[in-house]
């Protein structure tokens, strides 16, 4: 879906369900994430970041954001969908 989240189609009532990355469903108001796909169907997306040695901040702003991977993992862990 160019320029938006596929889950927005659910919020608008255009479709009943979407299958997408959890991080693409959580921010959409008007939809409920019912859970992850079974483990054998999942594809894990790995993100990486780096900070230059000349950086004024050893911890980039994105890492402290509620939408950062750590923030997302905390939201999911609260729903018991991630096992540590």
C-alpha angles and dihedrals in degrees: 000000000000115000100004150046117286088224088067086075088062092048090052092048094242092122134015100224144008131197110213144127112306090234089059093052103044097067094053114099116220097034133091124217105224096189146285126301116263111283094252091059098045126107112201119219113211118204125195133188136185137197122210119237088242093056116131089213120047089199114052116226091243091064092062095045120109087234094054118110089259090050091047092048090051090052092050094043088055087059091048093238094121120061113206 
